[in-house]
Amino acid sequence: MLITGWLLLLTGTISAQQHQGAGKPGNAGAGSIYGKLIDAQTNKPVEYASVALLRADSSVQTGMLSKPNGDFIFENINFGHYIIKVNFIGYQPFFKPVQLSGKSSNVDVGNIKLAPNVKSLAAVNVVGEKPAFSMAIDKKVFNVEKNLASIGGTATDVLKQVPSVNVDIDGNVTVRNGAPTIFIDGRPSTLTLDQIPADAIQNIEVVTNPSAKYDAEGMSGILNIVLKKNRKAGINGTANAGITSLGSTNAGIDLNIRQEKFNFFINYNIRNRKSPTNGRLFRKNLGSDTTNYTEQLENGDFYRRFQTGRIGFDWFIDNRNTLTISENITAGNFNRYNNQVINESDIHQQLVRYGNGVNNTLNGFRNYTTQLGYKHTFAKEGEELTADFTYNYATSDNSSTYSLQYFDPNNNAIYDPKAPEYRLGGGDGKTIYLTGQLDYVKPLTEKSKIEMGLRTNNRTFDNFTNTYGKQYPSGEMLLDTALSNNYHYREQINAAYVSYTGALKDFGYQVGLRAEQSNYDGETRLGNKAAYSIKYPISFFPSIFLSQKLKGDHELQLNYSRRIRRPWFRDLLPTIDYNGQSASTGNPDLKPEFTNSFELSYLKDFNQKYNLLVSLYYRNTNNAITDFYVDTTLNLNGQSQKVLLNYPINASTRNSYGAEFTFRSQITKSWDVTANANFAQTKINASNNGDNLSNQGFIWFGKVNSNTKLPWNLTLQVSGQYESKQILPQGERKPNWAVDAAIKKDLLKNKALSISLGLNDIFNTDRSLSYTTTSFSEQEYYRKRATRELRLNVNYRFGKMDTNLFKRKNNKSRDNNGGDMGGGDNF
């Protein structure tokens, strides 16, 4: 129903626009001629080209230069026959006859494609490179193709290099100490960051305080992962392969075929990554009459084996309508194999008993994403209508093995008071994610426009896991309901937005309002069966952006937006994840948190060599979602286990204010440095079951990326990051830092072959260390998931831009009457 309504709206909008533009002559017997100049090969606008309107006798009626977006328009032109002539250096001259009459007083000549003048360009070799990092006052863009340290990795490795972004060892992403919303090509996805190859990513967009046009989800803004899609004319592509010192391998190919109205693209990547893992939990147990100690040690390997493929095409129906269809398939296994040792000591830290065992989990997944997109550009500059639909279907399967046998200090197996533990688990899951969106932009004047749109997200999640525990002394395997689940979850989020942008001289403003309504339903179908249904009424999310351009390439901007963070389904899932002496679970009573976000930004460009962006921000969050730790006793395998249980709760408030500095410097022609630092003061107030908790502290985060072009076609990149301690409601996370470096050698003509060698975490310092205090325990938790790794990668670019590839082949076939199948060199 929603899609049908959108199609009706889309058709009606186009029809209304066409009728609306049918009669706007400046005076009786006069009309307008307009169009757009684009490069036939790159499809980009051609600016400042000479466009002349000739009379029938070839004398000049009038002329102009095309605008930066390629548009041109001749108004108040008398009815009659004319010729449009376009001349611009580097392109072949273009002529087009046109007639103005009472029946067609406003003529849109469409997109005029200018063909390059190959002869005039033969002796010119212009090499233009995108910067590794660019920033505007409302968005930062990180060019992944320039990042050497993440080659052969995943999206997690890429985000570790992006200024303003922090990624912990578990892949959890924060921006300015808050959780952002992560999109892929501007849309939600069921893919995790570790399931996206770095070589498939074109760039990362960081929007810290989005306007009403964007989803209100995400306390600290939006991260948009833009995947590669080539649109060069002819046949073009890249192939890559790599290997690491830890035995990881990767390979991929990206192919594009473009001719006239069709652009076909396909890419495939395969990854086999191995990461050693180890951890230590040391816990001081505080009882009413005694104190004892528990130490849990884990070590093993984390294997990530997966492959992903993407195929699709663009159909340029005509100059103003484009249809895009693509399919993405990802499949693989993420398997963890861990050996565990648990040491239990008395008040004097003398060993009482110890346990040996394994804690292995195997996870398989399949993900299918279908995208359908449509774009219509109107004759009026800047006016466009876009509609797209995304269908995401994902399946998963899991199995687990957990064992723990206790021994006394003399290495004798014991069965009391600690009975052996042995559990086997298995299950599967399914997720369906539907997203539909319609956006319309209408310019009102040269400096004002209105934007509006509709969006709907629908997600259904089913998860089933059975865990069986071995009973002692009978040896019988029985279902353990505490560690099993059968869970169904569904959410629907509907949204609409409208925004207005205007300007008065150098002062610009944008006001917008977004409305979102959401429903959640969850049901547990195993053990203590329970269900909940949450229907949130329409919430409004206003946004205001004010900007002032100053003399000397400065810009000042003040903005405000209201944000929301809804609980993820795993935050609500009441399933216990048990790991020796600790456990975690979801909280079905969790509510969304709401944030009022304020930001004052200043951008200065110094001679196009140095860029400085300074932002002061303040966030006030109500119902803040945070982790809570409590000592509890679980009944597992028929025996009691005292554990530290972790689950999310809604704190009262979280207040954070700080400053962020980003500086990009082109120090020399061959050396550029980007530095980013964020300083913040955070305070958390939380309460749970009568416990009032609060914590506050100063935190900061810094990151530096250096890129240097060396002789012999060498490029050197060095990056480093530092994160200060993080504030938790019941403790803190200790500082963390790491340094990466990589060097690349370009070979062959046009640098078609590149070989890169990178060393990640040079000093082997990337780890997590946290301290948590409750009324019954003091805990230290150390974990390290990755280690120093050397990566070798090779990348080869092939093909060439050719607008007449298939035309020449067809002509040759006709010349030979179809009989010549070999010889010659048409490509």
Secondary structure, DSSP 8 states (H G I E B T S, - for coil): -HHHHHHHHHHHHHHHHHHHTT---SSTTEEEEEEEEEETTT--B--S-EEEEEETTS-EEEEEE--TTSEEEEEEEESEEEEEEEE-TTB--EEEEEEE-SS-SEEEEEEEEE-B-HHHHTT--------SEEE-SS-EEEEGGG-STTTTSBHHHHHTTSTTEEE-TT--EEETTB--EEEETTB--S--GGGSBGGGEEEEEEESS--TTS-SB-TT-EEEEEE-----SEEEEEEEEEEETTS-EEEEEEEEEEETTEEEEEEEEEEEEEEEEEEEEEEEEE-SS-EEEEEEEEEEEEEEEEEEEEEEEEEEEETTEEEEEEEEEEEEEEEEEEEEEEEEE-TT--EEEEEEEEEEEEEEEEEEEEEEEEEEE-SSTT-EEEEEEEEEEEEEEEEEEEEEEEE-TTS-B--SSS--EEEEEEEEEEEEEEEEEEEEEEEEETTEEEEEEEEEEEEEEEEEEEEEEE-TTT--EEE-GGG-EEEEEEEEEEEEEEEEEEEETTEEEEEEEEEEEEEEEEEE-SSS-EEEEEEEEEEEEEEEEEEEEETTTEEEEEEEEEEEE---HHHH----EEETTEEE---TT---EEEEEEEEEEEEEETTTEEEEEEEEEEEEES-EEEEEEEEEEEETTEEEEEEEEEEEE-SEEEEEEEEEEEEEEEETTEEEEEEEEEEEEEEEEEETTEEEEEEEEEEEEEEEEEEEETTTEEEEEEEEEE--EEETTEEE--EEEEEEEEEEEESGGG-EEEEEEEESTTS---EEEEEE-SSEEEEEEEE----EEEEEEEEEEEE--TTHHHHHHHHHHHTTT---SSS---
